[in-house]
Amino acid sequence: MLRTRIITAVVLLIVLLAILSSGSWLAFATLTAVFFAVASWECLRLFGNKSPVAGTVIWVAAFVWLVYSGSFNQNMLLPGLCVAIWALRLTPSLALGLPPQESVSNKLLAGIYGIALLGAFLAILVLFERSVLYMFSVMTLVWIADVGAYFSGKAFGKRKLAPSISPGKSWEGAIGGALLVVLAGCISLALPALQDTFAVQLHQKWGLIGMVVILLVVVAASVVGDLFESQLKRRAGMKDSSNLLPGHGGVLDRLDALIPTVPLAVLVSYWL
């Protein structure tokens, strides 16, 4: 299992590095569209959609149209809408629960989450357009939070964060991940090569306190994204969103924490 996981990760890394080294925006946008298509298909399956392929075609058509028209990066309407969706609808679901799969409410929720998914993948393109370094600086914060939460949870985890959704997660793990992100942000301030990164730009605009506050909000958003997908999988009776990435599960399993965070990062970056 570990060998398969490593091989998949290495193959994906090689593909990503090859595209990034080419400097082609079109190649990166195409790769993003492919991952969005897979994530959309997985999402529709989790919501119990009986025609996930047809639904995926519609969502991908919307993605391609927004990219082709250039309207995806001209205003903050979609990132703002995504942040509002997470704050007002998806986050409360963690406490209130999800509607039955056959209900109208579930279909509405699927559409709402689909918008959040669309906005997240378009936000990745917006961050990429600013710079590859800036895009990775946002993603890396989420990955650092995940790694910190894993090891902190293993070492100190006692109080369950959401036992009915994801029994393995703990408050100690979440706090450990948040502290590691703040530490990484502070370290980046001292490295000249990282001046055009998310954390450093936050510091330059709003100072140390502002940087720490926003980084903590980003970490909280990543935890919510992870938990929401876990809640969908638990309701659907699925261990992974799919088995398309051997050893890793599906695209949503790898990117769930990024879905609420990248639109938030784009919205914050608008004021930097």
C-alpha angles and dihedrals in degrees: 000000000000091000091052090047092052094046091051092048092049093049092049091047092051091051092048094047091047091054094044092048090053089063089218115147090192092055092050092046090051091051090049090050091052092052091045090053092052093045091050091051091049091047093053091049091052090053091051096248110172094210105040094157093055091046091049091054090055094049093046090049089055090049093050093046093051091048094044093048091048091226094119093081102033099086142011096243097108097042089047091049091050092052090049091049092054094044098044106029118012101041093051088054089071089067101028098043132229126291120250112282094241095051129104088237089061091053090051091048090050089055092048093050089046089058090050089050093048091049092049095054092045088049089057088058091049091053090046091054090056091051141305089243093053092049093050092045089063094044092045091057089058092047091048090051090051094049092045091049092050096052095037090050091049092050103037109007113136108130112068115230098204109352096177092052107031113003093187095065121089138186089241090056093049091049092047091052091049093050091050091052092051090048091050090049091052092048091051090059090068096049115086092202090061100053093111094057132112098251094046092048089051089053093049092052104037107012130237097310092049091049093050093047094051093045090053090050089051091051091049090050091051091052091050091050091051093047094047093055089046088053091052092049093048092052092047092046092237126138093201133017087242140326097245093115105055111228092008105060114222139341092262090053089060100037104034093106091051095055096080096029105056095055088047090051091050091050092049091044089057088070096042 
